[in-house]
Amino acid sequence: MQTELLRIFREVAHRRSITAAAQALRYTQSTVSRQIAALEADFGARLIDRLPRGIVLTEQGRVLLGHAEAVLGRLEDARRDMRAVGDASLGRLRVAAFATALVALVPQALARIRAEFPAVELSLVEGLTPRLIERLAAGEADIAVLSTASDQLLDDPRLDLHHLLDEPMLVAVPRDHPLANGTIAASGTGIAEVDGSGIVGVGGTGVVELAALAGESWIAGGAGPQESLLAAGIRHGFRPRVEFAADEWFAKLGLVAAGLGITLLPALAARAAPPDIALLRLNPGELPPRTVYAATLAGRTRSAVVNAFLTELRSGAAAIQER
């Protein structure tokens, strides 16, 4: 059954006249009569009684009118909601992201989305890049923020990748570490401080060479250095001495602050560094930056709010790289 038949029937019922309904709908009177007859044939019941002056609903017509009102009302609600989703004033945004992107980049973008589109339902899940890809592919997220070593391609035909930034690695050392005091001038030490916005700014002009860190006690992020952020350095020939492994950033930074070792810290996580830790810039030729992407599913139409969030991520990433 076409919903237009229900719309015509509703108009006839409300106006109690085929002629008045035809004028309101800009149809001919005969067209409206044929449509009412078609609806009666479809239901196998008389819906209206024609009187000398207008019409009245039969009892079956009265029952159908209630259902017609409900069906047409739901369709009108659907059109309104679809328009709202189309302009991002309604809907949902499900974000998946790796841990250090949640220190500043993703939360700041989400905050701007909430301010601009307060009726949009927001949700967030954290995980490692391989798991985030699978959540995205399974339809459990609308957009994912992923990272990969710059010397390892993220090649998955299921994804549309949107490059955000190349994220350098920093070395977190205790505040009283000789490198933090700039005593190893031969390696051109650069000491990174965190400003009020959480963006890394590097003091000095040099960088720390991995050779200057070969004798250090390292804190890795997995069972072995080949499974941590140190993996890229290992592929370039660096052999760290790992004494501790910790999965959580607060644990790693706590070990550093206690003087038990040093660890790598992605630049996106610089805001999380406590004041008793110094951040040193590494030679990017020895430990290349990580590449950070936003990913959406290939071949899928992105909603307006996903596009708006992607724009906010790009803006935030650009601001980070400019500093």
Legacy VTK file of the C-alpha trace (Angstrom):
# vtk DataFile Version 3.0
C-alpha trace
ASCII
DATASET POLYDATA
POINTS 323 float
0.000 0.000 0.000
1.293 3.468 -0.869
1.423 5.890 2.034
-0.031 8.524 -0.290
-3.351 6.660 -0.114
-3.310 6.978 3.664
-2.467 10.658 3.403
-5.429 11.249 1.078
-7.740 9.244 3.342
-6.604 11.250 6.375
-7.310 14.519 4.556
-10.786 13.355 3.509
-11.548 12.202 7.066
-10.395 15.473 8.624
-12.264 17.697 6.149
-15.331 15.415 5.937
-15.473 16.205 2.236
-13.894 14.702 -0.889
-14.183 18.039 -2.656
-12.435 19.986 0.145
-9.708 17.341 0.436
-9.103 17.464 -3.322
-8.715 21.247 -3.195
-6.294 21.060 -0.234
-4.202 18.367 -1.906
-4.426 19.971 -5.363
-5.934 16.846 -6.870
-9.115 16.526 -8.920
-12.184 15.306 -7.116
-12.286 12.190 -9.289
-8.646 11.369 -8.417
-9.403 11.513 -4.707
-12.504 9.359 -5.179
-10.462 6.740 -7.075
-7.796 6.686 -4.369
-10.390 6.173 -1.619
-11.933 3.374 -3.672
-8.503 1.768 -4.115
-7.910 1.931 -0.357
-11.307 0.336 0.313
-10.508 -2.432 -2.173
-7.151 -3.010 -0.504
-8.750 -3.429 2.947
-11.908 -5.083 1.666
-14.083 -2.718 3.684
-16.139 0.421 3.204
-14.291 3.325 4.852
-16.640 6.258 4.221
-20.303 6.842 3.620
-21.040 9.501 1.013
-23.783 11.886 2.073
-25.443 14.757 0.180
-23.217 17.154 2.066
-19.836 15.540 2.644
-18.860 12.175 4.066
-18.769 10.364 7.387
-16.416 7.593 8.419
-17.727 4.095 8.860
-16.675 2.285 12.024
-13.945 0.502 10.050
-12.898 3.853 8.586
-12.629 5.282 12.106
-10.322 2.408 13.116
-8.171 2.857 10.008
-7.854 6.603 10.628
-6.129 5.959 13.966
-3.614 3.670 12.317
-3.134 6.058 9.393
-2.370 8.887 11.822
0.221 6.699 13.588
1.906 5.525 10.371
2.060 8.975 8.820
3.228 10.489 12.096
6.088 8.000 12.322
7.082 8.747 8.744
7.101 12.460 9.492
9.227 11.795 12.583
11.602 9.730 10.454
11.974 12.522 7.894
12.627 15.049 10.659
15.215 12.835 12.352
16.945 12.082 9.054
17.191 15.796 8.321
18.628 16.317 11.796
21.224 13.589 11.271
22.036 15.093 7.897
22.931 18.432 9.466
24.542 16.785 12.546
22.036 18.246 14.994
21.073 14.685 15.960
22.709 11.263 15.770
25.711 9.527 17.273
29.474 9.533 17.025
31.336 6.396 18.119
35.094 6.981 18.313
37.861 4.422 18.791
41.412 5.599 19.511
44.791 4.445 20.774
45.832 5.462 24.279
48.078 8.475 23.762
45.667 10.056 21.271
43.304 10.273 24.247
45.608 12.564 26.200
44.690 15.671 24.211
44.048 15.248 20.463
40.836 13.197 20.589
39.306 14.699 23.776
39.746 18.241 22.477
38.100 17.321 19.164
35.238 15.602 21.012
34.773 18.638 23.246
34.373 20.883 20.206
31.841 18.455 18.697
29.845 18.431 21.946
29.835 22.236 22.039
28.705 22.524 18.410
26.279 19.565 18.335
25.010 19.048 21.903
22.276 16.589 20.865
24.720 14.137 19.258
25.354 11.030 21.379
29.108 10.556 21.911
30.928 7.356 22.872
34.594 6.412 23.055
36.626 3.212 23.261
40.384 2.812 23.731
42.577 0.044 22.338
45.574 -0.974 20.279
45.529 -0.237 16.559
44.892 -3.832 15.331
41.895 -4.204 17.633
40.571 -0.756 16.723
40.641 -1.691 13.026
38.562 -4.781 13.736
36.049 -2.794 15.793
35.708 -0.322 12.945
35.281 -3.121 10.385
32.655 -4.790 12.604
30.573 -1.607 12.687
31.274 -0.961 16.367
32.827 2.464 15.685
32.248 5.231 13.162
35.840 6.494 13.076
39.114 5.249 14.553
42.337 7.089 15.349
45.241 4.749 14.592
49.019 4.826 14.715
51.787 2.921 12.987
55.560 3.147 12.721
56.524 5.283 9.738
58.598 2.420 8.289
55.601 0.064 8.439
52.711 0.693 6.077
49.148 0.441 7.318
47.679 -1.237 4.258
44.123 -2.473 4.741
41.687 -2.281 1.803
38.776 -2.001 4.230
39.924 1.435 5.371
39.992 4.977 4.091
42.998 6.543 5.826
43.154 10.261 6.593
46.663 11.346 7.571
46.685 13.515 10.693
50.324 13.960 11.712
53.731 12.374 12.093
54.301 12.038 15.812
57.903 12.178 17.099
59.117 10.063 19.975
60.484 11.719 23.121
62.582 10.185 25.879
61.272 10.589 29.426
64.079 10.832 32.004
64.160 11.840 35.692
64.635 15.574 36.306
68.041 14.944 37.876
69.298 12.874 34.938
72.558 14.223 33.401
70.887 14.554 30.013
68.114 16.652 31.533
70.769 19.049 32.787
72.378 19.229 29.359
75.741 17.839 30.526
76.238 15.641 27.452
76.868 18.435 24.981
78.510 16.144 22.444
75.174 14.602 21.537
73.495 17.985 21.121
70.915 17.489 23.819
67.463 18.951 23.272
65.201 19.148 26.296
61.466 19.256 25.712
59.157 21.041 28.096
55.363 20.909 28.124
53.551 24.220 27.929
50.098 24.971 29.328
48.322 23.613 26.264
50.037 20.257 26.450
51.909 20.827 23.195
55.556 19.868 23.170
58.063 22.642 22.657
61.750 21.753 22.478
64.403 23.917 24.044
67.875 24.048 22.506
68.749 23.131 18.954
70.070 19.582 19.237
68.736 16.090 19.778
69.692 13.058 21.824
71.397 10.290 19.877
70.450 6.714 20.705
74.135 5.953 21.249
74.072 8.230 24.304
71.267 6.073 25.743
72.751 2.642 25.069
73.831 2.130 28.676
70.585 3.295 30.217
68.077 1.089 31.964
64.971 1.139 29.771
61.330 0.688 30.671
59.456 -1.000 27.817
55.744 -1.252 27.177
55.460 -4.990 26.606
56.960 -8.383 27.337
59.950 -7.488 25.164
61.310 -4.348 23.486
60.412 -5.707 20.071
56.752 -5.389 21.116
57.038 -1.802 22.349
57.721 1.676 20.987
61.384 0.664 20.954
60.676 -1.735 18.089
61.376 0.903 15.435
64.779 1.621 16.997
65.559 -2.087 17.150
64.823 -2.385 13.441
67.440 0.332 12.972
70.021 -1.580 15.015
69.519 -0.146 18.527
69.811 -2.698 21.351
68.306 -1.305 24.577
68.858 -2.821 28.007
65.316 -3.354 29.284
64.941 -3.915 33.019
61.243 -3.191 33.490
58.091 -3.677 31.423
54.824 -1.893 32.139
51.716 -1.607 30.019
50.198 1.530 31.518
51.650 4.999 30.924
51.261 6.067 34.531
53.261 3.022 35.620
56.053 3.718 33.131
56.267 7.382 34.069
56.167 6.474 37.755
59.176 4.196 37.283
60.994 6.989 35.445
60.220 9.542 38.159
61.592 7.124 40.759
64.884 6.967 38.884
64.512 3.319 37.839
65.008 3.915 34.135
63.982 5.888 31.084
61.223 5.297 28.558
59.898 6.504 25.245
56.937 8.845 25.306
54.981 9.755 22.168
54.682 13.505 21.682
50.870 13.290 21.886
51.216 12.097 25.483
53.547 14.895 26.622
50.762 16.519 28.645
50.606 13.391 30.824
54.238 13.760 31.961
54.507 14.763 35.654
56.681 17.749 36.642
59.498 15.553 38.017
60.207 14.168 34.534
62.135 15.818 31.681
61.373 15.050 28.036
64.211 14.837 25.522
63.992 15.051 21.774
65.359 12.077 19.817
67.106 12.024 16.478
64.224 11.263 14.067
66.637 9.543 11.709
67.315 6.891 14.337
63.792 6.559 15.682
61.329 7.714 13.025
58.058 9.379 14.073
54.869 7.368 14.264
52.244 8.115 11.643
48.820 8.927 13.044
45.699 8.443 10.943
41.975 8.782 11.279
40.309 5.811 9.609
36.817 5.295 8.263
35.401 2.349 6.348
36.106 2.387 2.621
33.076 2.752 0.387
30.811 3.938 3.210
29.009 7.264 3.309
30.294 9.302 6.240
27.696 11.070 8.355
27.827 14.821 8.824
29.026 14.470 12.421
31.842 12.087 11.397
32.956 14.634 8.802
32.815 17.384 11.428
34.879 15.286 13.862
37.423 14.527 11.142
37.744 18.256 10.484
38.343 18.886 14.194
40.994 16.147 14.338
42.810 17.657 11.360
42.676 21.093 12.932
44.043 19.805 16.239
46.784 17.819 14.522
47.828 20.833 12.454
48.080 22.948 15.598
50.307 20.320 17.227
52.660 20.132 14.270
52.891 23.910 13.982
54.221 24.062 17.526
LINES 1 324
323 0 1 2 3 4 5 6 7 8 9 10 11 12 13 14 15 16 17 18 19 20 21 22 23 24 25 26 27 28 29 30 31 32 33 34 35 36 37 38 39 40 41 42 43 44 45 46 47 48 49 50 51 52 53 54 55 56 57 58 59 60 61 62 63 64 65 66 67 68 69 70 71 72 73 74 75 76 77 78 79 80 81 82 83 84 85 86 87 88 89 90 91 92 93 94 95 96 97 98 99 100 101 102 103 104 105 106 107 108 109 110 111 112 113 114 115 116 117 118 119 120 121 122 123 124 125 126 127 128 129 130 131 132 133 134 135 136 137 138 139 140 141 142 143 144 145 146 147 148 149 150 151 152 153 154 155 156 157 158 159 160 161 162 163 164 165 166 167 168 169 170 171 172 173 174 175 176 177 178 179 180 181 182 183 184 185 186 187 188 189 190 191 192 193 194 195 196 197 198 199 200 201 202 203 204 205 206 207 208 209 210 211 212 213 214 215 216 217 218 219 220 221 222 223 224 225 226 227 228 229 230 231 232 233 234 235 236 237 238 239 240 241 242 243 244 245 246 247 248 249 250 251 252 253 254 255 256 257 258 259 260 261 262 263 264 265 266 267 268 269 270 271 272 273 274 275 276 277 278 279 280 281 282 283 284 285 286 287 288 289 290 291 292 293 294 295 296 297 298 299 300 301 302 303 304 305 306 307 308 309 310 311 312 313 314 315 316 317 318 319 320 321 322
